[in-house]
Amino acid sequence: MADVALGLGSVFCGCQANVFLLELIIKGSPDTFYALTCAQYVCVACFSLPLLLRLKEPCEDVEGAASMWPFCLRRTRISRRNTITLAVLAWAMSVANNVVFSFDVSVPLHATFRSSALMMNMLAGYLFLDRRFTLWQVLCALAICGGLIALTLEKTRKAQKESQAALASNTLLTPTWRGTLGVTILVSTTFCTAGLGVFQEYVYRDTRNREAARVARLPKTAQAKDDAPPVWAEALCASHLLAVPLFLLYPSRLFLEFSNIRSESQVHVLLNCLTQVVCIAGVYLMNQRTSAFALTLTLTLRKLATIVLSIFYFGHYRSFTLVEWIAMIGAMAAGTAYPFLPKAPPAEEPPSSVTASRRPHKAAASKS
């Protein structure tokens, strides 16, 4: 329970600060998102690597250059295949989500598509993890997604109305193919992000099963000496550390974007990387303790809380339309009610071949 509370705090605080700093970077140093993503990955890898290390014991001393290094890696739990797959998928999603801003995709449009991730994850869980949801759960998820999308679209419409002339001039100078490509990337990443969440849940489930089988084979003395790190920490470090070399696939772009970061944005980039560590650590921690859908629900409610706080803090509610009031109240009510809704019963598993083969023997025994 303490881990879930820590993860919630990291998500609500770290992710919100990260988004705020990202908007400052977009305004101060646009077209630097590939370099920003690389800096985030390096920062997360550096901060999470100590969780996978431990001090060497005197009996573990080895000869050569390795003897000068006082640390050694702890035992890993996640299989190499899952680790590499997770690293490549997470890298591709992170790069796509940040680079999409270079294709004339605005922050409101990006937020609109990301707000639909809750329904995407619900659909992916139903198709691939045999999760079942009640009608009320589906309606609440629709209300949350619909409320966020309506609030974002109304905000965008007001901004366009206030600066119609500037928007018209920008539209004339903007190639249409860039916007079309940006929306295409955005749609693809929305679907793939839901799939990534489902795959992460599968990795944790597979790791738990493998660890349970391993513990059953080991004596209790060996179990007590186990120094393996938490699974979420191993997944966090491995998925970022192994993905850092992938940024060198485009070295010219990487170095060019680093040189294009303006001096006034350097502090924002540093703070963005630090808040990314807090945010992504909370995400991985919650992903281990809860389901992928529960994590997506938490991230969606965090976005909703951010919008509501912004509305009341800056006084935007004074110019609210009826659509915005209905969207905000409906999404807040659905988000509050969802944790208290009864859960759907799990899908019935078909009887295994072993169980089916035993049934005739039991029937014959009862007849005799």
C-alpha positions in Angstrom: 0.0 0.0 0.0 2.9 2.4 0.8 4.4 1.6 -2.7 1.1 2.6 -4.4 0.9 5.8 -2.3 4.4 6.7 -3.3 3.7 5.9 -6.9 0.6 8.1 -6.8 2.5 11.0 -5.3 5.3 10.7 -7.9 2.8 10.6 -10.8 0.6 13.5 -9.7 3.6 15.7 -8.7 6.4 14.7 -11.0 4.4 14.2 -14.2 2.6 17.5 -13.8 5.8 19.5 -13.2 7.3 17.6 -16.2 4.4 18.7 -18.5 4.7 22.3 -17.3 8.4 22.4 -18.1 7.9 20.7 -21.4 5.6 23.6 -22.5 8.3 26.1 -21.5 10.8 24.2 -23.6 8.5 24.1 -26.6 8.2 27.9 -26.4 11.9 28.6 -25.7 13.7 25.9 -27.8 11.4 24.2 -30.3 12.6 21.4 -32.5 14.8 20.0 -29.8 12.6 17.0 -28.7 14.9 14.2 -29.9 17.8 15.6 -27.8 15.4 16.2 -24.9 14.2 12.6 -25.0 17.9 11.4 -25.1 18.7 13.6 -22.0 15.7 12.2 -20.2 16.8 8.6 -20.9 20.4 9.3 -19.7 19.1 11.0 -16.6 16.7 8.1 -15.7 19.3 5.5 -16.4 21.9 7.2 -14.1 19.4 7.6 -11.3 18.0 4.1 -11.5 21.3 2.2 -12.0 22.3 2.3 -8.3 19.1 0.3 -7.5 20.6 -2.6 -9.5 24.0 -2.5 -7.8 25.4 -3.7 -4.5 28.7 -3.7 -2.7 30.9 -6.6 -3.4 31.7 -8.9 -0.6 35.4 -9.8 0.2 34.9 -13.3 -1.1 33.8 -12.0 -4.4 37.1 -10.2 -5.3 38.3 -11.0 -8.8 41.6 -10.4 -10.5 42.2 -7.8 -13.2 40.6 -4.4 -13.8 37.2 -5.6 -12.4 38.7 -5.9 -8.9 39.0 -2.1 -8.7 35.2 -1.7 -9.1 33.6 -2.0 -5.6 30.1 -2.8 -7.0 28.5 -5.7 -8.8 25.1 -6.2 -10.4 22.3 -7.8 -8.4 20.5 -10.8 -9.7 18.0 -10.0 -12.4 14.5 -11.4 -12.6 13.2 -10.3 -16.0 14.1 -12.4 -19.0 16.5 -10.9 -21.5 14.0 -11.2 -24.3 11.4 -9.3 -22.4 14.0 -6.7 -21.3 15.2 -6.0 -24.9 11.6 -5.9 -26.2 10.5 -3.5 -23.5 13.5 -1.2 -24.1 12.9 -1.0 -27.8 9.2 -0.4 -27.5 9.5 2.2 -24.7 12.2 4.0 -26.7 10.1 4.1 -29.8 7.0 5.4 -27.9 9.0 8.1 -26.1 10.7 9.4 -29.2 7.5 9.4 -31.2 5.6 11.2 -28.4 8.2 14.0 -28.2 9.2 14.3 -31.9 5.5 14.6 -32.9 5.6 18.2 -31.8 8.0 18.9 -34.6 5.2 18.1 -37.1 2.9 21.1 -36.3 1.0 19.2 -33.6 -0.1 21.5 -30.8 -0.1 20.7 -27.1 -3.9 20.7 -27.0 -4.2 18.4 -29.9 -1.6 16.1 -28.4 -3.5 16.1 -25.1 -6.8 15.3 -26.9 -5.4 12.2 -28.4 -3.7 11.1 -25.2 -7.0 11.6 -23.3 -8.4 8.6 -25.3 -5.7 6.3 -23.9 -8.0 5.1 -21.2 -10.5 3.6 -23.7 -7.6 2.2 -25.8 -6.2 0.5 -22.7 -9.6 -0.9 -21.8 -10.0 -2.3 -25.3 -6.5 -3.8 -25.3 -7.0 -5.4 -21.9 -10.3 -6.9 -23.1 -8.7 -8.3 -26.3 -5.3 -9.5 -25.0 -5.6 -10.0 -21.2 -9.1 -11.4 -21.0 -10.2 -8.5 -18.7 -13.9 -7.9 -18.3 -15.6 -4.6 -17.5 -19.1 -3.9 -16.4 -21.3 -1.5 -18.3 -20.9 1.2 -15.6 -17.1 0.9 -15.8 -17.2 1.4 -19.5 -19.6 4.4 -19.2 -17.4 6.0 -16.5 -14.3 5.6 -18.7 -16.2 7.1 -21.7 -17.3 10.0 -19.5 -13.7 10.7 -18.3 -12.3 10.5 -21.9 -15.1 12.5 -23.3 -14.9 15.2 -20.7 -11.2 15.6 -21.2 -11.5 15.8 -25.0 -14.4 18.3 -24.7 -12.4 20.5 -22.3 -9.4 20.4 -24.6 -11.4 21.2 -27.7 -13.2 24.1 -26.1 -10.0 25.5 -24.9 -8.5 25.2 -28.4 -11.6 26.8 -30.0 -11.4 29.8 -27.6 -7.7 30.3 -28.3 -8.3 30.2 -32.1 -11.1 32.7 -31.8 -8.9 35.1 -29.8 -6.1 35.0 -32.4 -7.8 34.3 -35.7 -5.6 36.5 -37.7 -2.4 35.0 -36.4 -3.7 31.5 -36.9 -4.8 32.2 -40.4 -1.3 33.5 -41.3 0.3 30.5 -39.8 -2.0 28.2 -41.6 -1.1 29.7 -45.0 2.6 29.2 -44.3 2.3 25.7 -42.9 2.7 22.7 -45.3 -0.3 20.4 -44.9 1.7 17.3 -45.2 3.5 18.0 -42.0 0.2 18.3 -40.0 -1.1 15.2 -41.7 2.0 13.2 -40.8 1.9 14.5 -37.3 -1.6 13.4 -36.7 -0.8 10.0 -38.3 2.1 9.6 -35.8 -0.1 10.7 -33.0 -2.8 8.1 -33.8 -0.2 5.4 -34.1 1.5 6.2 -30.8 -1.9 6.3 -29.0 -2.6 2.7 -30.1 0.9 1.5 -29.5 1.1 3.1 -26.0 -1.9 1.1 -25.0 -0.2 -2.0 -26.3 3.0 -1.1 -24.4 1.0 -0.9 -21.2 -0.4 -4.4 -21.8 3.0 -5.8 -22.6 4.5 -4.3 -19.4 1.7 -6.0 -17.4 2.5 -9.3 -19.2 6.2 -8.8 -18.3 5.4 -8.4 -14.6 3.1 -11.4 -14.6 5.6 -13.6 -16.4 8.3 -12.5 -14.0 6.1 -13.3 -11.0 5.4 -16.8 -12.4 9.1 -17.5 -13.1 10.1 -16.2 -9.6 7.4 -18.4 -7.9 8.7 -21.5 -9.7 12.3 -20.6 -8.8 11.4 -20.0 -5.1 9.7 -23.4 -5.0 12.9 -25.1 -6.1 15.3 -23.3 -3.7 15.8 -24.1 0.0 14.9 -21.4 2.5 18.5 -20.5 3.2 19.1 -19.6 -0.4 15.8 -17.5 -0.5 17.0 -15.4 2.5 20.2 -14.5 0.7 18.5 -13.3 -2.5 19.5 -9.7 -3.3 17.5 -9.2 -6.4 16.2 -5.6 -6.9 12.5 -4.7 -7.2 11.1 -5.7 -10.5 9.9 -2.2 -11.3 13.4 -0.8 -10.7 15.0 -3.5 -12.9 12.5 -2.7 -15.7 13.0 1.0 -15.3 16.7 0.9 -15.5 17.0 -1.8 -18.2 14.4 -0.1 -20.5 16.3 3.2 -20.3 19.9 2.1 -20.1 19.7 -0.3 -23.1 17.8 2.3 -25.1 20.4 5.0 -24.8 22.6 3.7 -27.7 19.5 3.8 -30.0 19.7 7.5 -30.0 23.0 7.3 -31.9 21.0 6.0 -34.9 20.6 9.7 -35.8 23.9 11.3 -34.4 23.8 14.4 -36.7 20.2 15.3 -35.5 21.1 14.6 -31.9 24.1 16.9 -31.8 22.3 19.6 -33.9 19.4 19.7 -31.5 21.7 19.8 -28.4 23.4 22.8 -29.9 20.1 24.5 -30.6 19.0 24.4 -27.0 19.0 28.1 -25.9 20.8 29.2 -22.8 17.5 30.3 -21.2 16.1 26.8 -21.7 18.9 24.8 -20.3 17.6 25.1 -16.7 14.2 24.0 -18.0 15.7 21.0 -19.7 17.6 20.0 -16.5 14.5 20.3 -14.4 12.5 18.5 -17.0 14.9 15.5 -16.9 14.8 15.4 -13.1 11.0 15.5 -12.9 11.0 12.8 -15.6 12.9 10.6 -13.2 10.2 11.1 -10.5 7.3 10.7 -13.0 8.5 7.6 -14.7 9.6 5.9 -11.5 6.1 6.4 -10.1 4.7 5.0 -13.4 6.8 1.8 -13.3 6.2 1.4 -9.6 2.4 1.6 -10.1 2.6 -0.6 -13.1 4.0 -3.4 -11.0 1.5 -3.0 -8.1 -1.6 -2.4 -10.2 -3.0 -3.3 -13.7 -2.2 -1.4 -16.8 -5.7 0.0 -16.9 -5.5 1.2 -13.3 -2.3 3.0 -14.2 -3.8 4.6 -17.3 -6.8 5.6 -15.2 -4.5 7.3 -12.7 -2.6 9.2 -15.4 -5.9 10.3 -17.0 -7.3 11.5 -13.6 -4.0 13.4 -13.1 -4.6 15.3 -16.4 -8.2 16.0 -15.3 -7.0 17.3 -11.9 -4.4 19.5 -13.6 -7.1 21.0 -15.9 -9.5 21.6 -12.9 -6.8 23.3 -10.8 -5.8 25.5 -13.8 -9.4 26.5 -14.4 -10.1 27.6 -10.8 -6.6 29.0 -10.1 -6.5 31.3 -13.2 -10.2 32.1 -13.1 -11.1 30.4 -16.4 -14.4 29.3 -15.0 -15.8 32.8 -15.3 -15.9 32.4 -19.1 -17.0 28.7 -19.1 -19.6 27.5 -21.6 -22.3 25.0 -20.8 -20.3 22.3 -22.7 -17.3 22.9 -20.5 -19.3 22.8 -17.2 -21.0 19.5 -18.3 -17.7 18.0 -19.4 -15.8 18.9 -16.2 -18.5 17.9 -13.8 -19.2 14.7 -15.7 -15.5 13.7 -15.9 -14.9 14.5 -12.2 -18.0 12.5 -11.1 -17.0 9.5 -13.2 -13.4 9.6 -11.9 -14.7 9.8 -8.3 -17.2 7.0 -8.8 -15.0 4.5 -10.7 -13.0 3.1 -7.8 -16.2 2.3 -6.0 -17.9 0.4 -8.8 -18.3 -3.4 -8.5 -15.8 -5.2 -10.7 -16.7 -7.6 -13.4 -16.1 -11.3 -12.8 -13.0 -12.7 -14.5 -13.4 -14.5 -17.7 -14.0 -18.3 -17.3 -11.0 -20.3 -18.4 -11.6 -23.4 -20.5 -10.8 -26.6 -18.7 -7.3 -27.9 -19.3 -6.6 -31.1 -21.0 -5.4 -32.7 -17.8 -8.6 -31.8 -16.0 -10.7 -33.1 -18.9 -8.8 -36.4 -19.0 -9.4 -37.0 -15.3 -13.2 -36.5 -15.5 -14.0 -39.9 -17.2 -11.9 -41.7 -14.5 -13.8 -39.9 -11.7 -17.1 -40.8 -13.3 -16.1 -44.5 -13.7 -15.0 -44.6 -10.1 -18.3 -43.2 -8.9 -20.3 -45.8 -10.9 -18.3 -48.6 -9.4 
